[in-house]
Amino acid sequence: MDKDRLAGSAKQATGAVKEAAGKVMGDAKLKAEGASEKTAGKIQNAVGGAKDAVRDAVRKSDRA
């Protein structure tokens, strides 16, 4: 598993907590910050997934 996938998942979780806290406390800035961080985490996770896919494809082609 690529380090970007791990970091992205952590960032998504942190963003979700911030977003929920912002909703509960009525803090629009915290809510927006959490949503932004959650989106950045999703993107980072996707990049890590793409790296994993490329790595797997290269390994399979090396075996052939």
N, C-alpha and C positions, 0 to 999 in steps of 0.2 A: 504494500500500500504506500502510495506516494505521500511525502510529508505535507504537500499542499492539501491533500484530502483531509488529513488529520487537523491541520490548522484551520481549514475552511469549516469543518464541522464544529470546531470549538468556537469559531467566530460567529457561526450561525446561532449556536446555543446562547452565547453571550448577548447577541443582538435580540434574540427572542425574549430573554429576561428583561433587558432594558426597555424593549417595546411594551411588554406587559406592565412593567413598573410605571412607565410613563402614562399608560392608560389608567391605571389604578389611581395614581397621584394627580392626574389631570395635567401632567407636564408635557406639553406638545413638543418641546425641544427634545426631551429624553425619548419620547415615543418615536420621533423622526430619526433621531440618532440610532436607536435600536433597529428600526426598519432598514436604514442604510447599511448598518453593520451586518445585518442578517443577509441582505442582498449580496454584499461583498463576500460573505462567507460561502454563499451558494455558487458564486462565480469561481472562487478559489477552489472549491470542492470539485467543480466541473473541470477546471484546468488539471487538477490532480488526476481525475478519472481519465482524461484524455492522455496524460502522460503514462498512466498504467496501461491503457489500451495499446499505445505505441510500443511500450516495452514488451508487452505480451506478444504482439505481432512480430517483433524482431526476434524474440526467443523462438517462436514457432518456425520462422523462416530459417533460422540457424540450424534447427533440427532436421529440416527437409533436405 
